[in-house]
Amino acid sequence: MAAGSTKKKLTIVEVMEELKNIVDIGFPVLIMGIFNYLKNMISVACIGRLGSLELAGGALAIGFTNITGYSVLFGLAMGMEPLCSQAFGSKNFTIVSLTLQRTIILLLLASIPIGMLWIYLEPLLLWLHQEPEVVHIASLYCQFAVPDLIANSLLHPLRIYIRSKGTTWPLFWCTLLAILLHYPITVFFTFHQHLGIQGIAISTFIANLNVLLFLLGYINYAHNEKTSLSKSLVPPSNKLGSTTALWEEWGMLLRLAIPSCLGVCLEWWWYELMTLLAGYLYKPHVALATSAIVIQTTSLMYTLPSALSASISTRVGNELGAGRPQKARLATAVAVALAFSTSIFGFC
Protein backbone atom coordinates (compact mmCIF):
# COMPACT_ATOMS: atom_id res chain seq x y z
CA MET A 1 0.00 0.00 0.00
CA ALA A 2 2.81 2.35 0.95
CA ALA A 3 4.77 1.33 -2.14
CA GLY A 4 1.78 2.03 -4.35
CA SER A 5 1.23 5.44 -2.81
CA THR A 6 4.81 6.51 -3.61
CA LYS A 7 4.32 5.79 -7.29
CA LYS A 8 4.38 9.10 -9.12
CA LYS A 9 1.60 9.80 -11.59
CA LEU A 10 2.35 11.32 -14.94
CA THR A 11 1.12 14.81 -15.66
CA ILE A 12 0.15 16.45 -18.93
CA VAL A 13 3.11 18.79 -18.54
CA GLU A 14 5.56 15.85 -18.42
CA VAL A 15 3.96 14.21 -21.45
CA MET A 16 4.03 17.44 -23.46
CA GLU A 17 7.63 18.08 -22.44
CA GLU A 18 8.63 14.61 -23.64
CA LEU A 19 6.70 15.12 -26.86
CA LYS A 20 8.63 18.35 -27.40
CA ASN A 21 11.94 16.55 -26.80
CA ILE A 22 11.06 13.86 -29.35
CA VAL A 23 9.94 16.41 -31.95
CA ASP A 24 13.04 18.57 -31.38
CA ILE A 25 15.23 15.58 -32.24
CA GLY A 26 13.01 13.98 -34.87
CA PHE A 27 11.92 16.97 -36.96
CA PRO A 28 15.40 17.82 -38.32
CA VAL A 29 15.97 14.11 -38.99
CA LEU A 30 12.66 13.99 -40.90
CA ILE A 31 13.61 16.95 -43.09
CA MET A 32 17.08 15.47 -43.57
CA GLY A 33 15.44 12.26 -44.81
CA ILE A 34 13.41 14.29 -47.31
CA PHE A 35 16.61 16.00 -48.47
CA ASN A 36 18.25 12.60 -49.01
CA TYR A 37 15.16 11.53 -50.95
CA LEU A 38 15.54 14.61 -53.16
CA LYS A 39 19.21 13.76 -53.68
CA ASN A 40 18.29 10.29 -54.90
CA MET A 41 15.53 11.63 -57.14
CA ILE A 42 17.94 14.14 -58.69
CA SER A 43 20.30 11.27 -59.49
CA VAL A 44 17.52 9.12 -60.97
CA ALA A 45 16.19 12.05 -63.02
CA CYS A 46 19.65 12.75 -64.43
CA ILE A 47 20.16 9.07 -65.24
CA GLY A 48 16.82 9.12 -67.05
CA ARG A 49 18.03 12.03 -69.18
CA LEU A 50 20.89 9.82 -70.39
CA GLY A 51 18.50 7.26 -71.90
CA SER A 52 16.50 4.14 -71.09
CA LEU A 53 19.57 1.88 -71.21
CA GLU A 54 21.41 4.06 -68.70
CA LEU A 55 18.33 4.23 -66.47
CA ALA A 56 18.05 0.44 -66.53
CA GLY A 57 21.76 0.03 -65.77
CA GLY A 58 21.59 2.66 -63.05
CA ALA A 59 18.60 0.93 -61.46
CA LEU A 60 20.46 -2.39 -61.45
CA ALA A 61 23.56 -0.72 -59.98
CA ILE A 62 21.62 1.13 -57.27
CA GLY A 63 19.83 -2.06 -56.27
CA PHE A 64 23.08 -4.03 -56.18
CA THR A 65 24.99 -1.37 -54.21
CA ASN A 66 22.17 -1.10 -51.69
CA ILE A 67 22.04 -4.86 -51.19
CA THR A 68 25.77 -5.55 -50.98
CA GLY A 69 27.12 -2.29 -49.58
CA TYR A 70 25.04 0.52 -48.19
CA SER A 71 22.67 -1.69 -46.20
CA VAL A 72 25.63 -3.49 -44.60
CA LEU A 73 27.42 -0.28 -43.61
CA PHE A 74 24.24 1.35 -42.32
CA GLY A 75 23.30 -1.73 -40.31
CA LEU A 76 26.75 -2.11 -38.74
CA ALA A 77 26.81 1.58 -37.82
CA MET A 78 23.47 1.22 -36.01
CA GLY A 79 25.22 -0.95 -33.44
CA MET A 80 26.92 2.12 -31.95
CA GLU A 81 23.65 3.98 -31.32
CA PRO A 82 22.64 2.40 -27.99
CA LEU A 83 26.21 2.61 -26.71
CA CYS A 84 26.69 6.27 -27.62
CA SER A 85 23.26 7.47 -26.53
CA GLN A 86 23.61 5.86 -23.09
CA ALA A 87 27.20 7.06 -22.77
CA PHE A 88 26.12 10.62 -23.57
CA GLY A 89 23.34 10.29 -20.98
CA SER A 90 25.83 9.22 -18.31
CA LYS A 91 28.41 11.78 -19.56
CA ASN A 92 30.93 8.99 -20.15
CA PHE A 93 32.64 10.69 -23.07
CA THR A 94 35.50 8.18 -23.17
CA ILE A 95 33.09 5.40 -24.13
CA VAL A 96 31.56 7.65 -26.78
CA SER A 97 34.98 8.35 -28.29
CA LEU A 98 36.02 4.68 -28.28
CA THR A 99 32.73 3.56 -29.81
CA LEU A 100 32.94 6.15 -32.58
CA GLN A 101 36.51 5.17 -33.47
CA ARG A 102 35.81 1.44 -33.41
CA THR A 103 32.71 1.80 -35.56
CA ILE A 104 34.64 3.76 -38.17
CA ILE A 105 37.35 1.07 -38.22
CA LEU A 106 34.70 -1.67 -38.45
CA LEU A 107 33.00 0.00 -41.41
CA LEU A 108 36.28 0.65 -43.22
CA LEU A 109 37.24 -3.02 -42.83
CA ALA A 110 33.82 -4.11 -44.11
CA SER A 111 34.24 -1.79 -47.10
CA ILE A 112 37.27 -3.72 -48.39
CA PRO A 113 35.45 -6.89 -49.58
CA ILE A 114 32.45 -4.81 -50.65
CA GLY A 115 34.67 -2.60 -52.81
CA MET A 116 36.31 -5.64 -54.40
CA LEU A 117 32.87 -7.03 -55.20
CA TRP A 118 31.82 -3.78 -56.85
CA ILE A 119 34.98 -3.58 -58.95
CA TYR A 120 34.46 -7.10 -60.32
CA LEU A 121 30.69 -6.84 -60.61
CA GLU A 122 30.36 -7.41 -64.37
CA PRO A 123 31.35 -11.12 -64.47
CA LEU A 124 29.04 -11.85 -61.54
CA LEU A 125 25.96 -10.26 -63.12
CA LEU A 126 26.71 -11.89 -66.46
CA TRP A 127 26.89 -15.23 -64.64
CA LEU A 128 23.44 -14.41 -63.22
CA HIS A 129 22.22 -13.99 -66.85
CA GLN A 130 21.44 -10.29 -66.66
CA GLU A 131 21.29 -8.29 -69.92
CA PRO A 132 24.93 -7.68 -71.05
CA GLU A 133 24.39 -4.05 -72.10
CA VAL A 134 22.65 -3.24 -68.82
CA VAL A 135 25.35 -5.06 -66.86
CA HIS A 136 28.09 -2.98 -68.51
CA ILE A 137 26.38 0.27 -67.46
CA ALA A 138 25.81 -1.04 -63.93
CA SER A 139 29.43 -2.14 -63.55
CA LEU A 140 30.68 1.32 -64.59
CA TYR A 141 28.50 2.93 -61.93
CA CYS A 142 29.66 0.52 -59.21
CA GLN A 143 33.34 0.98 -60.02
CA PHE A 144 33.08 4.75 -59.70
CA ALA A 145 30.95 4.39 -56.54
CA VAL A 146 33.72 2.61 -54.59
CA PRO A 147 35.04 5.87 -53.00
CA ASP A 148 31.53 6.42 -51.62
CA LEU A 149 32.09 3.40 -49.36
CA ILE A 150 34.86 5.32 -47.58
CA ALA A 151 32.69 8.42 -47.29
CA ASN A 152 29.81 6.40 -45.83
CA SER A 153 32.14 4.56 -43.45
CA LEU A 154 32.96 7.93 -41.90
CA LEU A 155 29.60 9.63 -42.38
CA HIS A 156 27.28 7.02 -40.84
CA PRO A 157 29.12 6.85 -37.48
CA LEU A 158 29.48 10.63 -37.38
CA ARG A 159 25.75 11.13 -37.94
CA ILE A 160 24.84 8.67 -35.21
CA TYR A 161 27.44 10.19 -32.89
CA ILE A 162 25.96 13.68 -33.27
CA ARG A 163 22.37 12.42 -33.11
CA SER A 164 23.07 10.41 -29.94
CA LYS A 165 23.79 13.68 -28.17
CA GLY A 166 20.31 14.86 -29.18
CA THR A 167 21.86 17.47 -31.47
CA THR A 168 20.19 17.07 -34.86
CA TRP A 169 19.96 20.59 -36.28
CA PRO A 170 23.61 20.52 -37.44
CA LEU A 171 22.73 17.38 -39.42
CA PHE A 172 19.86 19.29 -41.02
CA TRP A 173 21.94 22.29 -42.07
CA CYS A 174 24.90 20.25 -43.31
CA THR A 175 22.61 18.03 -45.39
CA LEU A 176 20.77 21.06 -46.78
CA LEU A 177 24.02 22.68 -47.93
CA ALA A 178 25.17 19.45 -49.57
CA ILE A 179 21.84 19.00 -51.41
CA LEU A 180 21.94 22.58 -52.71
CA LEU A 181 25.32 21.76 -54.25
CA HIS A 182 24.30 18.31 -55.46
CA TYR A 183 22.26 19.31 -58.52
CA PRO A 184 24.85 21.61 -60.15
CA ILE A 185 27.62 19.12 -59.36
CA THR A 186 25.60 16.27 -60.91
CA VAL A 187 24.83 18.28 -64.03
CA PHE A 188 28.47 19.35 -64.33
CA PHE A 189 29.98 15.86 -64.17
CA THR A 190 27.20 14.03 -66.02
CA PHE A 191 26.48 16.38 -68.91
CA HIS A 192 29.11 19.12 -69.14
CA GLN A 193 32.01 16.71 -68.65
CA HIS A 194 30.15 14.00 -70.62
CA LEU A 195 30.91 11.34 -67.99
CA GLY A 196 27.41 9.86 -68.17
CA ILE A 197 26.62 7.21 -65.58
CA GLN A 198 30.09 7.59 -64.06
CA GLY A 199 29.28 11.25 -63.39
CA ILE A 200 26.22 10.22 -61.37
CA ALA A 201 28.35 7.97 -59.16
CA ILE A 202 30.99 10.68 -58.71
CA SER A 203 28.43 13.34 -57.81
CA THR A 204 26.79 11.04 -55.25
CA PHE A 205 30.17 10.49 -53.62
CA ILE A 206 30.84 14.25 -53.61
CA ALA A 207 27.44 14.91 -52.00
CA ASN A 208 28.22 12.53 -49.12
CA LEU A 209 31.74 13.91 -48.89
CA ASN A 210 30.35 17.44 -48.60
CA VAL A 211 28.05 16.42 -45.75
CA LEU A 212 31.02 14.79 -44.03
CA LEU A 213 33.20 17.89 -44.42
CA PHE A 214 30.42 20.19 -43.20
CA LEU A 215 29.89 18.00 -40.12
CA LEU A 216 33.61 17.96 -39.38
CA GLY A 217 33.56 21.74 -39.66
CA TYR A 218 30.71 21.88 -37.15
CA ILE A 219 32.57 19.58 -34.76
CA ASN A 220 35.63 21.78 -35.04
CA TYR A 221 33.43 24.75 -34.14
CA ALA A 222 31.99 22.80 -31.19
CA HIS A 223 35.54 22.00 -30.09
CA ASN A 224 36.45 25.68 -30.09
CA GLU A 225 33.31 26.40 -28.06
CA LYS A 226 34.29 23.53 -25.69
CA THR A 227 30.86 21.87 -25.74
CA SER A 228 30.15 18.34 -24.48
CA LEU A 229 30.09 17.17 -28.09
CA SER A 230 33.77 18.03 -28.50
CA LYS A 231 34.75 16.48 -25.15
CA SER A 232 33.78 13.06 -26.46
CA LEU A 233 36.27 13.39 -29.31
CA VAL A 234 39.24 13.71 -26.97
CA PRO A 235 41.39 10.55 -27.31
CA PRO A 236 40.75 8.23 -24.38
CA SER A 237 43.38 8.01 -21.67
CA ASN A 238 45.17 4.84 -20.60
CA LYS A 239 43.23 4.73 -17.38
CA LEU A 240 40.23 3.26 -19.19
CA GLY A 241 41.51 -0.23 -18.70
CA SER A 242 43.71 -3.02 -19.95
CA THR A 243 43.79 -4.80 -23.30
CA THR A 244 41.10 -7.14 -21.97
CA ALA A 245 38.73 -4.23 -21.42
CA LEU A 246 39.50 -2.95 -24.91
CA TRP A 247 38.48 -6.25 -26.50
CA GLU A 248 35.44 -6.50 -24.26
CA GLU A 249 34.25 -3.20 -25.66
CA TRP A 250 34.84 -4.47 -29.18
CA GLY A 251 32.78 -7.52 -28.31
CA MET A 252 29.94 -5.36 -27.04
CA LEU A 253 29.95 -3.30 -30.24
CA LEU A 254 29.96 -6.40 -32.44
CA ARG A 255 27.16 -8.02 -30.43
CA LEU A 256 25.02 -5.00 -31.23
CA ALA A 257 26.31 -4.25 -34.74
CA ILE A 258 25.86 -7.71 -36.27
CA PRO A 259 22.17 -8.19 -35.32
CA SER A 260 21.49 -4.58 -36.35
CA CYS A 261 23.15 -5.27 -39.69
CA LEU A 262 21.08 -8.41 -40.24
CA GLY A 263 17.87 -6.55 -39.38
CA VAL A 264 18.62 -3.69 -41.76
CA CYS A 265 19.69 -6.05 -44.54
CA LEU A 266 16.49 -8.08 -44.29
CA GLU A 267 14.48 -4.86 -44.42
CA TRP A 268 16.35 -3.46 -47.41
CA TRP A 269 17.02 -6.61 -49.42
CA TRP A 270 13.48 -7.72 -50.14
CA TYR A 271 12.83 -4.26 -51.60
CA GLU A 272 15.97 -4.05 -53.72
CA LEU A 273 15.71 -7.66 -54.85
CA MET A 274 12.64 -6.64 -56.85
CA THR A 275 14.92 -4.38 -58.90
CA LEU A 276 17.35 -7.21 -59.60
CA LEU A 277 14.51 -9.58 -60.50
CA ALA A 278 13.13 -6.99 -62.91
CA GLY A 279 16.19 -7.68 -65.04
CA TYR A 280 14.76 -11.13 -65.87
CA LEU A 281 11.45 -9.79 -67.16
CA TYR A 282 10.47 -9.28 -70.78
CA LYS A 283 12.13 -6.09 -72.07
CA PRO A 284 14.49 -5.73 -69.07
CA HIS A 285 15.43 -2.15 -70.06
CA VAL A 286 11.86 -1.00 -69.48
CA ALA A 287 11.30 -3.15 -66.39
CA LEU A 288 14.48 -1.98 -64.64
CA ALA A 289 13.87 1.66 -65.53
CA THR A 290 10.31 1.48 -64.21
CA SER A 291 11.38 -0.23 -60.99
CA ALA A 292 13.95 2.51 -60.36
CA ILE A 293 11.30 5.21 -60.58
CA VAL A 294 8.77 3.29 -58.47
CA ILE A 295 11.21 2.37 -55.69
CA GLN A 296 12.69 5.86 -55.44
CA THR A 297 9.19 7.36 -55.30
CA THR A 298 7.82 5.01 -52.64
CA SER A 299 10.92 5.41 -50.45
CA LEU A 300 9.53 8.79 -49.36
CA MET A 301 7.01 7.12 -47.05
CA TYR A 302 9.81 5.70 -44.89
CA THR A 303 11.16 9.12 -43.88
CA LEU A 304 8.69 9.70 -41.03
CA PRO A 305 9.05 6.26 -39.37
CA SER A 306 12.83 6.50 -39.67
CA ALA A 307 12.87 9.94 -38.06
CA LEU A 308 10.65 8.79 -35.21
CA SER A 309 12.78 5.69 -34.69
CA ALA A 310 15.99 7.74 -34.54
CA SER A 311 14.41 10.22 -32.12
CA ILE A 312 13.09 7.65 -29.67
CA SER A 313 16.35 5.66 -29.75
CA THR A 314 18.21 8.78 -28.70
CA ARG A 315 15.72 9.72 -25.99
CA VAL A 316 15.57 6.25 -24.43
CA GLY A 317 19.34 5.82 -24.56
CA ASN A 318 20.02 9.22 -22.99
CA GLU A 319 17.55 8.64 -20.16
CA LEU A 320 18.78 5.11 -19.42
CA GLY A 321 22.35 6.35 -19.40
CA ALA A 322 21.37 9.12 -16.99
CA GLY A 323 19.77 6.56 -14.65
CA ARG A 324 16.17 7.65 -15.28
CA PRO A 325 14.34 4.50 -16.46
CA GLN A 326 10.94 6.01 -15.69
CA LYS A 327 11.60 8.78 -18.20
CA ALA A 328 12.75 6.20 -20.74
CA ARG A 329 9.40 4.43 -20.31
CA LEU A 330 7.60 7.74 -20.74
CA ALA A 331 9.55 8.47 -23.93
CA THR A 332 8.62 5.04 -25.30
CA ALA A 333 4.94 5.50 -24.48
CA VAL A 334 4.82 8.95 -26.07
CA ALA A 335 6.63 7.66 -29.18
CA VAL A 336 4.20 4.74 -29.56
CA ALA A 337 1.24 7.10 -29.24
CA LEU A 338 2.81 9.47 -31.76
CA ALA A 339 3.48 6.61 -34.19
CA PHE A 340 -0.12 5.40 -33.86
CA SER A 341 -1.57 8.86 -34.43
CA THR A 342 0.61 9.54 -37.48
CA SER A 343 -0.31 6.12 -38.90
CA ILE A 344 -4.01 6.92 -38.56
CA PHE A 345 -3.43 10.29 -40.18
CA GLY A 346 -1.52 8.68 -43.05
CA PHE A 347 -4.25 6.07 -43.54
CA CYS A 348 -6.91 8.76 -43.75
Buried (B, 14 or more C-beta within 10 A) or exposed (E): EEEEEEEEEEEEEBBEBBBEBBBBBBBBBBBBBBBBBBBBBBBBBBBBEBBBBBBBBBBBBBBBBBBBBBBBBBBBBBBBBBBBBBBBBBEBBBBBBBBBBBBBEBBBEBBEEBBEBBEEBBEBBBEEEBBEEBBBBBBBBBBBBBBBBBBBBBBBBBBBBBBBBBBBBBBBBBBBBBBEBBBEBBBBBBBEEEBBBBBBBBBBBBBBBBBBBBBEEBBEEBBEEEBEBBBBBEEBEEEEEEEEEBEEBBEBBBEBBEEBBEEBBEEBBEBBEEBBEBBEEEEBBBBBBBBBBBBBEEBBEBBBBBBBBBBBBBBBBBBBBBEBEEBBBBBBEBBEEBBEEEEEEEEE
